[in-house]
Amino acid sequence: MTLTQLRVLVAVAEHGGFTAAAEHIGMSQPAVSRAVTGLERELGAPLLVRHRDGVALTEAGRRALARARETLRNFDLIRADVAAAAGQVTGMLRLASLPSATGTLIAQPLRAFTDRFPQVQVRLFEGVDDDIRDWLRRGAAEIGVVTLPAPGLHTLHLSTHDMVAVLPEGHPLTGRTAVRVADLAGQPFILTTAGCRPLIMDASRAAGVELDIAYEAGSPAAILEMVAAGLGVSIVPALGLPADLGPVVTRPLTPRTTRSLGLAVPSTKECAPAARAFLDQFADAAP
């Protein structure tokens, strides 16, 4: 069993097939296939099921993948930890962010971080809250932006911002300076599938109403487009909303409803040096 075989297994699983994995890691497709076949032969069990649309992990494959990620992470940390002991920060930083937070909370600090630690390779990818928590748990990301609270994760507060009602232009509620959650009951509601979903459901329960959920969407951009098309009303975070909303109007909620975001790592004790340095940068900048 070799590290190359483990890296190939991870790449095939994450990219959904041999061809995409080969392109990602710079190997030929036959070499990727041979690496997986050799690993399966050595372990004595099939790890992947090949089908027309790609591959799927067997139960043995899921277990092997978890161990492969852990092994590769520990291997990669050897050089990074030795460099850190010498006062250098190197290695890979895999940073996961919510789309609404990337440009508003992460972009500028990330630029300062890469200027300060040019030897760190950064990979930034976005997802919804559940995705990011899963990536942190599986080791696919070292640090991520999540909605607080985040049980089981070590977190550092980033931002608390308002949730706002989102209405199509000309809607009767746009004439008000603030909107109650109860005012949105009985109307087609577009509910987010992202991390602030529990906040919205808690707010509706606190108001003693049940929202008429007609549609669900993952991204704020999709929700805004649906509201603009007159498909319903919604509640979204004010953070990251575009300056020009087009035929969409926002109104503050009353009582005020907020969402808090934080940087999260699975453990400070096992935190990679690059992730620790990124976390420390935010901690040092906190008032």
Backbone as CSV, one residue per row, in Angstrom:
resi,resn,N_x,N_y,N_z,CA_x,CA_y,CA_z,C_x,C_y,C_z
1,MET,0.849,-1.185,0.000,0.000,0.000,0.000,0.893,1.245,0.000
2,THR,0.607,2.180,-0.900,1.439,3.371,-1.022,0.606,4.629,-0.821
3,LEU,1.300,5.734,-0.540,0.618,7.013,-0.415,-0.029,7.412,-1.731
4,THR,0.613,7.074,-2.839,0.026,7.391,-4.142,-1.316,6.697,-4.311
5,GLN,-1.391,5.440,-3.921,-2.664,4.724,-4.021,-3.745,5.386,-3.174
6,LEU,-3.354,5.828,-1.979,-4.333,6.481,-1.103,-4.779,7.814,-1.686
7,ARG,-3.836,8.578,-2.239,-4.206,9.859,-2.866,-5.121,9.632,-4.059
8,VAL,-4.864,8.570,-4.816,-5.723,8.263,-5.959,-7.130,7.903,-5.489
9,LEU,-7.239,7.076,-4.447,-8.561,6.702,-3.928,-9.343,7.938,-3.507
10,VAL,-8.693,8.845,-2.780,-9.358,10.070,-2.343,-9.790,10.903,-3.549
11,ALA,-8.928,11.038,-4.528,-9.245,11.847,-5.707,-10.422,11.260,-6.482
12,VAL,-10.427,9.929,-6.666,-11.534,9.296,-7.393,-12.847,9.503,-6.649
13,ALA,-12.812,9.343,-5.324,-14.030,9.511,-4.530,-14.532,10.956,-4.578
14,GLU,-13.614,11.919,-4.479,-14.023,13.320,-4.415,-14.449,13.865,-5.773
15,HIS,-13.892,13.310,-6.855,-14.191,13.841,-8.186,-15.148,12.946,-8.978
16,GLY,-15.551,11.836,-8.387,-16.628,11.036,-8.966,-16.255,10.162,-10.131
17,GLY,-14.966,9.976,-10.398,-14.598,9.113,-11.514,-13.110,9.115,-11.755
18,PHE,-12.666,8.174,-12.592,-11.238,8.002,-12.862,-10.681,9.128,-13.730
19,THR,-11.431,9.543,-14.736,-10.928,10.571,-15.647,-10.753,11.899,-14.930
20,ALA,-11.773,12.309,-14.167,-11.688,13.581,-13.441,-10.578,13.524,-12.395
21,ALA,-10.428,12.374,-11.726,-9.364,12.236,-10.730,-7.997,12.328,-11.398
22,ALA,-7.840,11.698,-12.560,-6.570,11.736,-13.276,-6.191,13.159,-13.645
23,GLU,-7.157,13.933,-14.113,-6.885,15.326,-14.472,-6.490,16.135,-13.248
24,HIS,-7.128,15.849,-12.116,-6.872,16.617,-10.896,-5.476,16.354,-10.343
25,ILE,-5.019,15.111,-10.354,-3.742,14.780,-9.722,-2.603,14.632,-10.719
26,GLY,-2.886,14.857,-12.017,-1.820,14.843,-13.011,-1.308,13.462,-13.370
27,MET,-2.183,12.468,-13.377,-1.827,11.114,-13.793,-2.671,10.730,-14.994
28,SER,-2.261,9.689,-15.677,-3.081,9.180,-16.772,-4.246,8.385,-16.202
29,GLN,-5.318,8.297,-16.968,-6.480,7.551,-16.500,-6.160,6.070,-16.262
30,PRO,-5.379,5.422,-17.149,-5.023,4.016,-16.876,-4.199,3.859,-15.600
31,ALA,-3.320,4.836,-15.312,-2.514,4.753,-14.089,-3.393,4.865,-12.853
32,VAL,-4.399,5.729,-12.907,-5.340,5.860,-11.802,-6.094,4.553,-11.599
33,SER,-6.553,3.960,-12.687,-7.291,2.701,-12.598,-6.418,1.598,-12.015
34,ARG,-5.145,1.545,-12.442,-4.239,0.515,-11.917,-3.982,0.717,-10.426
35,ALA,-3.859,1.965,-9.997,-3.612,2.235,-8.587,-4.768,1.748,-7.727
36,VAL,-6.002,2.000,-8.165,-7.169,1.553,-7.404,-7.270,0.031,-7.417
37,THR,-7.044,-0.564,-8.583,-7.114,-2.024,-8.683,-6.075,-2.682,-7.782
38,GLY,-4.866,-2.113,-7.771,-3.815,-2.659,-6.912,-4.157,-2.533,-5.441
39,LEU,-4.774,-1.407,-5.055,-5.164,-1.218,-3.665,-6.269,-2.192,-3.278
40,GLU,-7.220,-2.400,-4.174,-8.295,-3.360,-3.902,-7.724,-4.770,-3.758
41,ARG,-6.763,-5.114,-4.615,-6.156,-6.443,-4.547,-5.426,-6.628,-3.217
42,GLU,-4.700,-5.599,-2.785,-3.951,-5.709,-1.548,-4.865,-5.784,-0.329
43,LEU,-5.960,-5.030,-0.356,-6.881,-5.026,0.782,-7.845,-6.205,0.749
44,GLY,-7.973,-6.832,-0.423,-8.817,-8.014,-0.526,-10.301,-7.725,-0.584
45,ALA,-10.679,-6.535,-1.044,-12.101,-6.193,-1.124,-12.294,-5.096,-2.166
46,PRO,-13.413,-5.106,-2.886,-13.696,-4.012,-3.829,-13.999,-2.727,-3.065
47,LEU,-13.417,-1.634,-3.511,-13.614,-0.343,-2.865,-14.583,0.537,-3.639
48,LEU,-14.691,0.298,-4.924,-15.530,1.128,-5.791,-16.402,0.244,-6.669
49,VAL,-17.575,0.748,-6.965,-18.460,0.121,-7.944,-18.459,1.012,-9.175
50,ARG,-18.020,0.484,-10.307,-17.972,1.256,-11.539,-19.324,1.181,-12.239
51,HIS,-19.812,2.337,-12.698,-21.045,2.364,-13.495,-20.928,3.449,-14.555
52,ARG,-21.915,3.560,-15.383,-21.828,4.440,-16.556,-21.640,5.903,-16.165
53,ASP,-22.219,6.312,-15.057,-22.166,7.716,-14.655,-20.978,8.040,-13.751
54,GLY,-20.134,7.068,-13.460,-18.996,7.331,-12.588,-18.731,6.152,-11.666
55,VAL,-18.476,6.446,-10.416,-18.176,5.392,-9.447,-18.933,5.666,-8.151
56,ALA,-19.117,4.614,-7.379,-19.707,4.730,-6.042,-18.872,3.885,-5.090
57,LEU,-18.755,4.349,-3.866,-17.981,3.625,-2.860,-18.783,2.457,-2.304
58,THR,-18.107,1.333,-2.115,-18.692,0.239,-1.348,-18.560,0.567,0.138
59,GLU,-19.121,-0.267,0.984,-18.953,-0.051,2.423,-17.482,-0.130,2.800
60,ALA,-16.776,-1.104,2.215,-15.335,-1.196,2.461,-14.625,0.052,1.943
61,GLY,-15.095,0.563,0.810,-14.504,1.772,0.234,-14.707,2.988,1.120
62,ARG,-15.877,3.106,1.728,-16.144,4.239,2.622,-15.216,4.192,3.838
63,ARG,-15.007,3.000,4.364,-14.112,2.886,5.515,-12.664,3.168,5.116
64,ALA,-12.277,2.634,3.960,-10.908,2.864,3.496,-10.677,4.343,3.193
65,LEU,-11.688,5.007,2.633,-11.561,6.422,2.299,-11.339,7.257,3.555
66,ALA,-12.087,6.959,4.615,-11.926,7.707,5.863,-10.509,7.544,6.412
67,ARG,-9.993,6.325,6.378,-8.632,6.077,6.867,-7.596,6.699,5.941
68,ALA,-7.860,6.662,4.644,-6.920,7.255,3.685,-6.810,8.756,3.909
69,ARG,-7.923,9.416,4.118,-7.886,10.858,4.376,-7.108,11.161,5.653
70,GLU,-7.358,10.364,6.684,-6.668,10.580,7.954,-5.169,10.355,7.796
71,THR,-4.791,9.295,7.064,-3.377,8.986,6.855,-2.683,10.085,6.061
72,LEU,-3.318,10.529,4.990,-2.717,11.567,4.155,-2.603,12.887,4.913
73,ARG,-3.616,13.178,5.714,-3.564,14.416,6.483,-2.391,14.369,7.467
74,ASN,-2.237,13.255,8.157,-1.132,13.138,9.109,0.220,13.178,8.403
75,PHE,0.299,12.548,7.237,1.553,12.575,6.476,1.894,13.999,6.047
76,ASP,0.900,14.707,5.529,1.139,16.079,5.080,1.513,17.000,6.234
77,LEU,1.038,16.656,7.447,1.327,17.499,8.601,2.768,17.365,9.094
78,ILE,3.437,16.286,8.718,4.803,16.092,9.206,5.689,17.250,8.787
79,ARG,5.699,17.544,7.481,6.538,18.637,6.993,6.069,19.976,7.565
80,ALA,4.744,20.171,7.621,4.208,21.439,8.121,4.552,21.643,9.596
81,ASP,4.470,20.571,10.393,4.780,20.689,11.825,6.258,20.950,12.060
82,VAL,7.122,20.297,11.271,8.553,20.528,11.411,8.890,21.966,11.027
83,ALA,8.281,22.443,9.952,8.506,23.830,9.538,7.998,24.798,10.593
84,ALA,6.849,24.483,11.206,6.294,25.354,12.244,7.218,25.416,13.452
85,ALA,7.857,24.287,13.772,8.795,24.278,14.894,9.987,25.177,14.624
86,ALA,10.284,25.376,13.332,11.380,26.260,12.943,10.905,27.690,12.690
87,GLY,9.630,27.946,13.018,9.096,29.301,12.871,8.537,29.614,11.507
88,GLN,8.328,28.592,10.667,7.776,28.801,9.337,6.391,28.164,9.250
89,VAL,5.505,28.797,8.505,4.179,28.233,8.263,4.111,27.824,6.803
90,THR,3.947,26.528,6.552,3.884,25.996,5.196,2.700,25.040,5.105
91,GLY,2.593,24.358,3.980,1.575,23.334,3.826,0.365,23.833,3.076
92,MET,-0.714,23.105,3.242,-1.967,23.385,2.537,-3.022,23.886,3.521
93,LEU,-3.756,24.913,3.118,-4.915,25.382,3.876,-6.138,25.204,3.012
94,ARG,-6.993,24.272,3.397,-8.255,24.062,2.687,-9.349,24.754,3.495
95,LEU,-9.849,25.831,2.933,-10.780,26.728,3.608,-12.149,26.640,2.947
96,ALA,-13.164,26.338,3.718,-14.534,26.240,3.213,-15.336,27.427,3.728
97,SER,-16.129,28.023,2.850,-16.862,29.231,3.230,-18.282,29.204,2.701
98,LEU,-19.149,29.915,3.387,-20.500,30.168,2.890,-20.419,31.239,1.805
99,PRO,-21.195,31.125,0.734,-21.126,32.126,-0.341,-21.331,33.555,0.151
100,SER,-22.212,33.751,1.117,-22.483,35.107,1.604,-21.327,35.676,2.403
101,ALA,-20.429,34.807,2.881,-19.327,35.266,3.723,-18.011,35.438,2.972
102,THR,-17.877,34.798,1.824,-16.586,34.788,1.131,-16.102,36.192,0.803
103,GLY,-16.946,36.952,0.106,-16.522,38.291,-0.294,-16.540,39.297,0.838
104,THR,-17.453,39.130,1.780,-17.649,40.134,2.821,-16.741,39.940,4.035
105,LEU,-16.471,38.686,4.417,-15.731,38.426,5.650,-14.381,37.750,5.434
106,ILE,-14.199,37.069,4.313,-13.030,36.222,4.140,-12.009,36.775,3.145
107,ALA,-12.467,37.428,2.088,-11.562,37.783,0.989,-10.381,38.641,1.437
108,GLN,-10.635,39.731,2.139,-9.545,40.630,2.540,-8.603,39.977,3.553
109,PRO,-9.110,39.320,4.611,-8.199,38.624,5.522,-7.401,37.519,4.828
110,LEU,-8.020,36.856,3.853,-7.301,35.816,3.127,-6.159,36.416,2.314
111,ARG,-6.384,37.582,1.713,-5.308,38.251,0.977,-4.154,38.611,1.919
112,ALA,-4.477,39.118,3.103,-3.438,39.455,4.073,-2.691,38.201,4.523
113,PHE,-3.420,37.106,4.669,-2.804,35.844,5.091,-1.832,35.338,4.037
114,THR,-2.229,35.334,2.767,-1.348,34.833,1.710,-0.139,35.741,1.519
115,ASP,-0.296,37.040,1.767,0.857,37.941,1.707,1.842,37.634,2.838
116,ARG,1.310,37.299,3.999,2.165,37.041,5.163,2.801,35.658,5.109
117,PHE,2.051,34.671,4.558,2.542,33.292,4.510,2.521,32.783,3.063
118,PRO,3.414,33.272,2.229,3.384,32.904,0.802,3.668,31.430,0.539
119,GLN,4.223,30.716,1.512,4.535,29.303,1.320,3.330,28.397,1.572
120,VAL,2.243,28.974,2.029,1.026,28.189,2.255,0.202,28.163,0.967
121,GLN,-0.171,26.981,0.536,-1.079,26.836,-0.595,-2.515,26.862,-0.071
122,VAL,-3.336,27.723,-0.640,-4.711,27.881,-0.177,-5.684,27.363,-1.225
123,ARG,-6.608,26.565,-0.788,-7.732,26.151,-1.631,-9.016,26.600,-0.944
124,LEU,-9.762,27.429,-1.633,-11.019,27.952,-1.099,-12.176,27.352,-1.876
125,PHE,-13.125,26.778,-1.160,-14.318,26.266,-1.826,-15.538,26.588,-0.976
126,GLU,-16.686,26.686,-1.647,-17.911,27.140,-0.993,-18.943,26.014,-0.908
127,GLY,-19.824,26.146,0.069,-20.914,25.195,0.222,-21.906,25.720,1.234
128,VAL,-22.977,24.995,1.429,-23.945,25.351,2.459,-23.434,24.847,3.804
129,ASP,-24.085,25.251,4.858,-23.607,24.981,6.210,-23.380,23.487,6.470
130,ASP,-24.332,22.644,6.077,-24.195,21.209,6.324,-22.996,20.635,5.577
131,ASP,-22.760,21.121,4.346,-21.601,20.662,3.578,-20.308,20.971,4.324
132,ILE,-20.203,22.214,4.810,-18.967,22.651,5.455,-18.705,21.858,6.729
133,ARG,-19.731,21.625,7.513,-19.556,20.826,8.734,-19.103,19.401,8.396
134,ASP,-19.668,18.852,7.317,-19.279,17.511,6.895,-17.838,17.493,6.401
135,TRP,-17.430,18.521,5.633,-16.045,18.598,5.159,-15.068,18.691,6.324
136,LEU,-15.429,19.460,7.339,-14.564,19.560,8.519,-14.479,18.224,9.245
137,ARG,-15.600,17.560,9.362,-15.623,16.273,10.064,-14.791,15.232,9.332
138,ARG,-14.854,15.226,7.987,-14.152,14.218,7.191,-12.699,14.591,6.909
139,GLY,-12.307,15.806,7.272,-10.944,16.225,6.986,-10.758,16.760,5.592
140,ALA,-11.844,16.976,4.845,-11.735,17.548,3.505,-11.436,19.043,3.568
141,ALA,-11.679,19.672,4.702,-11.319,21.072,4.949,-10.736,21.164,6.350
142,GLU,-9.744,22.051,6.512,-9.142,22.245,7.832,-9.871,23.304,8.645
143,ILE,-10.474,24.259,7.956,-11.130,25.370,8.642,-12.307,25.824,7.788
144,GLY,-13.368,26.286,8.434,-14.550,26.665,7.662,-15.361,27.743,8.357
145,VAL,-16.180,28.421,7.561,-17.124,29.412,8.075,-18.463,28.716,8.275
146,VAL,-18.993,28.753,9.495,-20.239,28.056,9.807,-21.174,28.976,10.577
147,THR,-22.431,28.609,10.562,-23.418,29.306,11.378,-23.277,28.859,12.825
148,LEU,-23.302,29.817,13.726,-23.198,29.518,15.148,-24.589,29.381,15.772
149,PRO,-24.731,28.525,16.801,-23.683,27.710,17.431,-23.327,26.497,16.572
150,ALA,-22.155,25.922,16.839,-21.679,24.762,16.088,-21.153,23.725,17.071
151,PRO,-22.027,22.946,17.682,-21.594,21.948,18.669,-20.578,20.980,18.070
152,GLY,-19.570,20.642,18.867,-18.567,19.693,18.417,-17.410,20.315,17.671
153,LEU,-17.475,21.621,17.405,-16.402,22.320,16.704,-15.858,23.434,17.594
154,HIS,-14.577,23.721,17.447,-14.003,24.892,18.117,-14.230,26.089,17.208
155,THR,-14.833,27.146,17.719,-15.224,28.266,16.864,-14.685,29.601,17.383
156,LEU,-14.562,30.533,16.456,-14.184,31.907,16.739,-15.201,32.814,16.055
157,HIS,-15.869,33.658,16.831,-16.927,34.508,16.285,-16.390,35.450,15.214
158,LEU,-17.123,35.534,14.097,-16.753,36.424,12.998,-17.680,37.618,12.879
159,SER,-18.992,37.350,12.857,-19.937,38.418,12.550,-21.333,38.048,13.029
160,THR,-22.060,39.052,13.475,-23.492,38.910,13.741,-24.211,39.963,12.910
161,HIS,-25.178,39.538,12.150,-25.850,40.459,11.228,-27.345,40.123,11.171
162,ASP,-28.106,41.076,10.662,-29.565,40.952,10.651,-30.056,40.007,9.557
163,MET,-31.173,39.370,9.840,-31.980,38.692,8.826,-33.042,39.682,8.360
164,VAL,-33.375,39.653,7.087,-34.336,40.614,6.541,-35.402,39.891,5.730
165,ALA,-36.583,40.489,5.686,-37.644,39.987,4.821,-37.357,40.424,3.395
166,VAL,-37.617,39.532,2.448,-37.381,39.817,1.031,-38.724,39.733,0.310
167,LEU,-39.078,40.829,-0.372,-40.404,40.966,-0.971,-40.289,41.402,-2.420
168,PRO,-41.226,40.976,-3.262,-41.221,41.489,-4.640,-41.672,42.950,-4.661
169,GLU,-41.117,43.697,-5.568,-41.472,45.108,-5.707,-42.978,45.246,-5.875
170,GLY,-43.574,46.191,-5.158,-45.013,46.408,-5.238,-45.819,45.586,-4.256
171,HIS,-45.184,44.720,-3.494,-45.891,43.912,-2.498,-46.455,44.843,-1.415
172,PRO,-47.651,44.563,-0.885,-48.245,45.440,0.131,-47.351,45.688,1.349
173,LEU,-46.523,44.722,1.717,-45.679,44.882,2.903,-44.501,45.820,2.683
174,THR,-44.219,46.173,1.432,-43.101,47.089,1.185,-43.410,48.486,1.693
175,GLY,-44.666,48.770,1.977,-45.034,50.072,2.509,-44.736,50.220,3.992
176,ARG,-44.303,49.151,4.638,-43.998,49.193,6.058,-42.497,49.395,6.267
177,THR,-42.148,49.964,7.406,-40.730,50.170,7.719,-40.090,48.902,8.258
178,ALA,-40.892,47.994,8.817,-40.408,46.712,9.326,-41.526,45.688,9.159
179,VAL,-41.145,44.431,9.099,-42.097,43.351,8.832,-41.986,42.310,9.937
180,ARG,-43.118,41.837,10.405,-43.140,40.743,11.368,-43.146,39.412,10.613
181,VAL,-42.597,38.394,11.247,-42.644,37.069,10.631,-44.090,36.639,10.429
182,ALA,-44.944,37.022,11.366,-46.367,36.669,11.244,-46.995,37.276,9.997
183,ASP,-46.465,38.432,9.542,-46.997,39.066,8.333,-46.738,38.225,7.087
184,LEU,-45.729,37.339,7.163,-45.367,36.525,6.004,-46.140,35.217,5.950
185,ALA,-46.860,34.896,7.033,-47.653,33.672,7.061,-48.817,33.787,6.080
186,GLY,-49.194,32.673,5.491,-50.301,32.672,4.557,-49.912,33.086,3.150
187,GLN,-48.620,33.357,2.928,-48.130,33.708,1.602,-47.130,32.645,1.149
188,PRO,-47.020,32.414,-0.156,-46.007,31.451,-0.613,-44.631,31.864,-0.101
189,PHE,-43.981,30.958,0.596,-42.689,31.277,1.215,-41.590,30.445,0.572
190,ILE,-40.464,31.097,0.285,-39.299,30.432,-0.299,-38.294,30.234,0.832
191,LEU,-38.104,28.997,1.245,-37.270,28.694,2.412,-35.879,28.256,1.979
192,THR,-34.883,28.812,2.612,-33.519,28.408,2.327,-33.250,27.000,2.839
193,THR,-32.361,26.291,2.159,-31.907,24.987,2.646,-30.557,25.120,3.341
194,ALA,-30.062,26.346,3.493,-28.736,26.580,4.069,-28.818,26.686,5.595
195,GLY,-27.720,27.181,6.194,-27.564,27.136,7.636,-28.521,27.996,8.434
196,CYS,-29.084,29.048,7.808,-29.994,29.899,8.578,-31.438,29.378,8.559
197,ARG,-31.662,28.228,7.960,-33.000,27.630,7.963,-33.543,27.456,9.381
198,PRO,-32.740,26.895,10.332,-33.278,26.746,11.693,-33.662,28.078,12.323
199,LEU,-32.923,29.160,12.024,-33.268,30.472,12.571,-34.644,30.914,12.103
200,ILE,-34.918,30.682,10.826,-36.211,31.088,10.264,-37.342,30.268,10.879
201,MET,-37.116,28.968,11.010,-38.158,28.118,11.588,-38.378,28.457,13.056
202,ASP,-37.299,28.763,13.795,-37.445,29.170,15.196,-38.213,30.482,15.302
203,ALA,-37.930,31.417,14.379,-38.623,32.709,14.402,-40.117,32.536,14.132
204,SER,-40.468,31.626,13.228,-41.889,31.407,12.936,-42.596,30.758,14.123
205,ARG,-41.892,29.831,14.788,-42.500,29.207,15.975,-42.673,30.231,17.093
206,ALA,-41.673,31.109,17.258,-41.781,32.139,18.292,-42.934,33.094,17.996
207,ALA,-43.219,33.300,16.709,-44.326,34.183,16.322,-45.662,33.469,16.376
208,GLY,-45.634,32.163,16.609,-46.873,31.396,16.693,-47.542,31.168,15.363
209,VAL,-46.755,31.135,14.277,-47.324,30.935,12.946,-46.575,29.814,12.240
210,GLU,-47.199,29.305,11.195,-46.565,28.300,10.347,-46.438,28.870,8.950
211,LEU,-45.217,28.901,8.450,-44.975,29.449,7.123,-45.491,28.495,6.054
212,ASP,-46.024,29.055,4.987,-46.522,28.266,3.856,-45.365,28.059,2.881
213,ILE,-44.588,27.012,3.113,-43.377,26.787,2.327,-43.758,26.235,0.959
214,ALA,-43.627,27.083,-0.054,-43.969,26.690,-1.418,-42.756,26.210,-2.193
215,TYR,-41.583,26.777,-1.870,-40.353,26.431,-2.586,-39.191,26.393,-1.599
216,GLU,-38.143,25.685,-1.980,-36.903,25.676,-1.222,-35.742,25.901,-2.179
217,ALA,-34.755,26.659,-1.725,-33.597,26.963,-2.571,-32.354,27.070,-1.698
218,GLY,-31.199,26.756,-2.287,-29.964,26.709,-1.509,-29.227,28.021,-1.407
219,SER,-29.217,28.821,-2.468,-28.387,30.020,-2.473,-29.235,31.279,-2.353
220,PRO,-28.695,32.328,-1.720,-29.414,33.607,-1.662,-29.737,34.154,-3.044
221,ALA,-28.829,33.962,-4.011,-29.067,34.463,-5.368,-30.302,33.818,-5.978
222,ALA,-30.455,32.507,-5.779,-31.627,31.816,-6.317,-32.901,32.305,-5.642
223,ILE,-32.835,32.527,-4.327,-34.013,33.017,-3.613,-34.416,34.396,-4.131
224,LEU,-33.441,35.285,-4.324,-33.739,36.621,-4.831,-34.382,36.560,-6.217
225,GLU,-33.886,35.680,-7.058,-34.460,35.549,-8.404,-35.898,35.043,-8.336
226,MET,-36.163,34.128,-7.421,-37.520,33.594,-7.295,-38.469,34.641,-6.747
227,VAL,-37.993,35.430,-5.777,-38.822,36.522,-5.248,-39.079,37.550,-6.345
228,ALA,-38.048,37.889,-7.120,-38.201,38.853,-8.210,-39.219,38.379,-9.236
229,ALA,-39.307,37.055,-9.414,-40.263,36.493,-10.378,-41.674,36.420,-9.812
230,GLY,-41.853,36.847,-8.549,-43.179,36.856,-7.951,-43.635,35.511,-7.433
231,LEU,-42.678,34.603,-7.178,-43.054,33.268,-6.723,-43.332,33.203,-5.227
232,GLY,-42.929,34.236,-4.492,-43.175,34.220,-3.065,-42.339,35.246,-2.338
233,VAL,-42.330,35.130,-1.019,-41.544,36.004,-0.151,-40.538,35.132,0.588
234,SER,-39.582,35.768,1.259,-38.578,34.975,1.950,-37.924,35.786,3.051
235,ILE,-37.012,35.133,3.766,-36.152,35.762,4.771,-34.732,35.304,4.480
236,VAL,-33.800,36.244,4.370,-32.401,35.918,4.067,-31.491,36.765,4.946
237,PRO,-30.216,36.389,5.060,-29.261,37.241,5.785,-28.977,38.520,5.000
238,ALA,-28.846,39.628,5.701,-28.488,40.879,5.037,-27.051,40.839,4.534
239,LEU,-26.203,40.047,5.183,-24.800,39.939,4.783,-24.688,39.401,3.366
240,GLY,-23.946,40.126,2.537,-23.672,39.643,1.191,-24.733,39.961,0.163
241,LEU,-25.808,40.642,0.551,-26.812,41.010,-0.444,-26.229,42.033,-1.416
242,PRO,-26.539,41.921,-2.711,-26.015,42.891,-3.678,-26.598,44.274,-3.446
243,ALA,-25.842,45.289,-3.841,-26.313,46.669,-3.675,-27.555,46.916,-4.517
244,ASP,-27.584,46.363,-5.712,-28.741,46.528,-6.607,-29.555,45.245,-6.577
245,LEU,-30.719,45.315,-5.941,-31.578,44.148,-5.814,-32.590,44.029,-6.942
246,GLY,-32.590,44.999,-7.863,-33.561,44.952,-8.951,-34.976,45.071,-8.419
247,PRO,-35.908,44.246,-8.929,-37.308,44.331,-8.496,-37.579,43.613,-7.175
248,VAL,-36.659,43.715,-6.238,-36.792,43.068,-4.933,-36.557,44.115,-3.852
249,VAL,-37.336,44.042,-2.789,-37.253,45.005,-1.687,-36.992,44.229,-0.398
250,THR,-36.113,44.752,0.449,-35.879,44.143,1.759,-36.444,45.043,2.855
251,ARG,-36.882,44.423,3.917,-37.360,45.155,5.083,-36.833,44.451,6.336
252,PRO,-36.422,45.218,7.350,-35.966,44.592,8.598,-37.105,43.842,9.273
253,LEU,-36.718,42.821,10.026,-37.704,42.051,10.773,-37.898,42.652,12.153
254,THR,-39.109,42.560,12.645,-39.396,42.952,14.005,-40.189,41.817,14.665
255,PRO,-39.751,41.312,15.825,-38.524,41.697,16.514,-37.289,41.306,15.704
256,ARG,-36.183,41.955,16.021,-34.947,41.743,15.282,-34.519,40.279,15.368
257,THR,-34.131,39.739,14.215,-33.621,38.375,14.135,-32.225,38.429,13.525
258,THR,-31.264,37.771,14.160,-29.879,37.847,13.698,-29.306,36.459,13.444
259,ARG,-28.252,36.453,12.627,-27.470,35.230,12.402,-26.020,35.517,12.765
260,SER,-25.374,34.579,13.447,-23.962,34.717,13.788,-23.153,33.687,13.025
261,LEU,-22.000,34.117,12.517,-21.079,33.244,11.801,-19.764,33.162,12.557
262,GLY,-19.088,32.046,12.420,-17.788,31.886,13.051,-16.865,31.042,12.203
263,LEU,-15.569,31.181,12.469,-14.583,30.266,11.903,-14.550,29.025,12.776
264,ALA,-14.482,27.861,12.157,-14.536,26.614,12.921,-13.431,25.660,12.498
265,VAL,-12.878,24.970,13.475,-11.947,23.866,13.243,-12.411,22.700,14.107
266,PRO,-12.132,21.466,13.677,-12.577,20.326,14.482,-11.941,20.289,15.864
267,SER,-10.658,20.675,15.948,-9.948,20.619,17.222,-8.761,21.559,17.176
268,THR,-8.557,22.327,18.220,-7.383,23.190,18.270,-6.115,22.393,18.544
269,LYS,-6.231,21.247,19.213,-5.058,20.436,19.534,-4.482,19.779,18.287
270,GLU,-5.350,19.397,17.335,-4.899,18.720,16.123,-4.968,19.631,14.908
271,CYS,-5.018,20.912,15.146,-5.154,21.887,14.065,-3.840,21.974,13.281
272,ALA,-3.919,21.939,11.955,-2.736,22.084,11.113,-2.144,23.479,11.310
273,PRO,-0.823,23.629,11.153,-0.198,24.938,11.374,-0.801,26.059,10.538
274,ALA,-1.116,25.793,9.277,-1.682,26.848,8.428,-3.057,27.262,8.924
275,ALA,-3.872,26.287,9.324,-5.197,26.609,9.853,-5.085,27.353,11.174
276,ARG,-4.133,26.953,12.001,-3.905,27.642,13.275,-3.495,29.086,13.034
277,ALA,-2.618,29.319,12.053,-2.175,30.682,11.742,-3.333,31.527,11.223
278,PHE,-4.208,30.911,10.414,-5.358,31.654,9.893,-6.317,32.008,11.022
279,LEU,-6.538,31.060,11.918,-7.415,31.303,13.064,-6.821,32.379,13.967
280,ASP,-5.516,32.304,14.204,-4.853,33.279,15.061,-4.925,34.690,14.460
281,GLN,-4.884,34.783,13.143,-4.958,36.096,12.492,-6.277,36.796,12.837
282,PHE,-7.366,36.034,12.826,-8.659,36.602,13.177,-8.735,36.914,14.670
283,ALA,-8.174,36.026,15.492,-8.198,36.249,16.934,-7.400,37.505,17.299
284,ASP,-6.260,37.712,16.634,-5.451,38.894,16.913,-6.137,40.188,16.487
285,ALA,-6.989,40.081,15.450,-7.670,41.283,14.938,-8.943,41.594,15.705
286,ALA,-9.402,40.650,16.547,-10.631,40.888,17.302,-10.439,42.001,18.309
287,PRO,-11.469,42.856,18.506,-11.339,43.960,19.469,-11.251,43.450,20.891
